[in-house]
Amino acid sequence: MSNHHGTPRIFLFFIAVILKLTASAVSGAAFVVHSGLLYTLGIVLWLFWFALLWFIALPVTDALLKKHGRRLKKVAIAIIAFVILLSGLEFFGAMTGKIGDFQSNFLGADTHNLLGALQTGYGYNDSTVLCQQASENLLQGKNPYQSSNIVAGGIEFGVPYDRLTPIQTGRFTGSFPYPTGPEMETVWDEAVLNPADPPPEFESGMNYPAASFVLPALFVAAGITDIRWIYLLFVLAGVIFVVWKSPPKLRLWLLAGIIASVEIWNSLASGETGILFFPFLLASWVMWRKNWWLSAIFMGIAISIKQLPWFFVPFYLILIFRFFGVRRTFLTSAIVLGVFAAFNLPFIMSDPGLWLHSITAPMIDRFFPIGVGFVSLEISGYLKIDSRLFFGALELAAGLAGMIWYYLNCRRYPYTGLILAVLPLFFAWRSLWSYFFYFDVIILAMIISDEYAENKKPLTSALVYPPS
């Protein structure tokens, strides 16, 4: 089959899209209705999704499935049509406010809670509030790390209490595995009476690196009052750039893969702050061979926005080292760190202790367990460990094992680094849905850009070392 018409690996991506949507829906429903059975089913589905992505990342997959290419193509086209239809219905329901009015009882008494959670998901959350507030504080000459206030911001943007991040302290000290709705509502109702003094039970600090508010500030200064439109501009710019850099006859497949990745567009609608680093991380990995210094700049911007891209850096540098050697790795590292310093150094110099405490808070604050990974067994009550240290050790072990494996094998399987970068988070105390939202699109874009170009050069041609 000609690459111009797609390949089995491209078609498998769309099957992975459906599997991911199903896993995300099951895990989300488990959180809302507190079902241990759904939590367990979610874990199984997510693991199947990881396995399918791994299969997609292997070059041999195209040869193994060559005979099934036409059948897989039909399945992919059907999935694209289905996802577009589903997204249209979801968008209509969200815009008209009709999701919560859907007349069904498919989960019994919990159906109303689940549909209500879907409806309230389209709007600002606490992270969105804090990032926009930080941008506004920066424009007013204030230190964003010193001036954040989730209560004032939550009131301004109408954020419901269940979209805040609780901390296991104060009145929530004895709450486990998560504060109940009435507990959170009580603390919030008291907080709004005195917005100047945020309660310790809710995360109120600006805890992201500086680019998360410096980049949006440029557009807030121009008059854009909803930060989600700013995120959309960056995503569209990144997508256009990467599609333009892909082989012309496969651009439609890449674009279809991005459009079918519903989590990208849901993230924009719900104000998920991680969507801002996505276009930079995408461009960085796609450009790693074509323009190494531009790739490094994009990576530097990505890690300056949020902490999640930090997990990708070791695998990115291993890839550069194994393909291009020590000198290129040193120069790449210098650019990445230089970009990070350019965004953050003014705030480090202003108050180093405050900056360090702020950006390490996601790792050291007493957050409750939450997510789609193995910690959901703890949340459901199937495990009785209640130890951040235990899950932290699992996360560290998975990360180290992944880096060792990738160092030894990345020349043969370069795209697996993206999977290995986020896999440790599946074992973490907090394995939020958003941690797994975007990297599958990056794998698809890398495969299309690196392997299916008409003037393709073998990956081994770039090696400093002879292929093993």
JOZICOR-V806943 format. One record per backbone hydrogen bond with DSSP energy under -0.5 kcal/mol. CO is the residue of the C=O (numbers start at 0). NH is the residue of the N-H. Records with the same first field share a line. If there is no record, write none. Layout:
BEGIN
CO: NH + NH
END
This chain:
BEGIN
1: 4
2: 5
6: 10
7: 11
8: 12
9: 13
10: 13 + 14
11: 15
12: 16
13: 17
14: 18
15: 19
16: 20
17: 21
18: 22
19: 23
20: 24
21: 25
22: 26
23: 27
24: 28
25: 29
26: 30
27: 31
28: 32
29: 33 + 34
33: 35
34: 38
35: 39
36: 40
37: 41
38: 42
39: 43
40: 44
41: 45
42: 46
43: 47
44: 48
45: 49
46: 50
47: 51
48: 52
49: 53
50: 54
51: 55
52: 56
53: 57
54: 57
57: 60
58: 61 + 62
59: 63
60: 64
62: 65
64: 67
65: 68
67: 71
68: 72
69: 73
70: 74
71: 75
72: 76
73: 77
74: 78
75: 79
76: 80
77: 81
78: 82
79: 83
80: 84
81: 85
82: 86
83: 87
84: 88
85: 89
86: 90
87: 91
88: 92
89: 93
90: 94
91: 95
92: 96 + 97 + 98
97: 100
98: 101
101: 103
104: 107
106: 109
107: 110
109: 113
110: 114
111: 115
112: 116
113: 117
114: 118
115: 119
116: 120
118: 121
120: 122
124: 128
125: 129
126: 130
127: 131
128: 132
129: 133
130: 134
131: 135
132: 136
133: 137
134: 138
135: 139
136: 141
137: 140
141: 143
142: 145 + 146
143: 147
148: 152
149: 153
150: 154
151: 155
152: 156
153: 157 + 158
154: 157
159: 162
160: 163
162: 125
163: 165
164: 202
165: 367
166: 168
168: 171
169: 172
171: 174
179: 183
180: 184
181: 185
182: 186
183: 187
184: 188
185: 189
186: 190
187: 191
189: 192
190: 193
191: 194
193: 196
198: 201
200: 166
204: 206
208: 211
209: 212 + 213
210: 214
212: 216
213: 217
214: 217 + 218
215: 218 + 219
216: 220
218: 223
219: 222
222: 224
224: 226
225: 228 + 229
226: 230
227: 231
228: 232
229: 233
230: 234
231: 235
232: 236
233: 237
234: 238
235: 239
236: 240
237: 241
238: 242
239: 243
240: 244
241: 245
242: 245
246: 249
247: 250
249: 253
250: 254
251: 255
252: 256
253: 257
254: 258
255: 259
256: 260
257: 260
259: 261
260: 263 + 264
261: 265
262: 266
263: 267
264: 268
265: 269
266: 270 + 271
267: 270
271: 274
272: 275
273: 276 + 277
274: 278
276: 280
277: 281
278: 282
279: 283
280: 284
281: 285
282: 286
284: 287
286: 290
290: 294
291: 295
292: 296
293: 297
294: 298
295: 299
296: 300
297: 301
298: 302
299: 303
300: 303
301: 304 + 305
303: 210 + 211
306: 309 + 310
307: 310
308: 311 + 312
309: 312 + 313
311: 315
312: 316
313: 317
314: 318
315: 319
316: 320
317: 321
318: 322
319: 323 + 324
320: 324
321: 464
323: 327
324: 328
325: 329
326: 330
327: 331
328: 332
329: 333
330: 334
331: 335
332: 336
333: 337
334: 338
335: 339
336: 340
337: 341
338: 342
339: 343
340: 344
343: 346 + 347
344: 348
345: 349
346: 350
350: 354
351: 355
352: 356
353: 357
354: 358
355: 359
356: 360
357: 360
359: 362 + 363
360: 364
364: 366
365: 167
369: 430
372: 375
373: 376 + 377
374: 377 + 378
375: 379
376: 380 + 381 + 382
377: 380
386: 390
387: 391
388: 392
389: 393
390: 394
391: 395
392: 396
393: 397
394: 398
395: 399
396: 400
397: 401
398: 402
399: 403
400: 404
401: 405
402: 406
403: 407
404: 408
405: 409
408: 411 + 412
412: 415
413: 416
414: 417 + 418
415: 419
416: 420
417: 421
418: 421 + 422
419: 423
421: 424 + 425
422: 425
423: 426
424: 427
425: 373
428: 369
430: 371
431: 434
432: 435
433: 436
437: 440 + 441
438: 442
439: 443
440: 444
441: 445
442: 446
443: 447
444: 448
445: 449
446: 450 + 451
447: 451
452: 455
457: 460
458: 461
459: 462
END
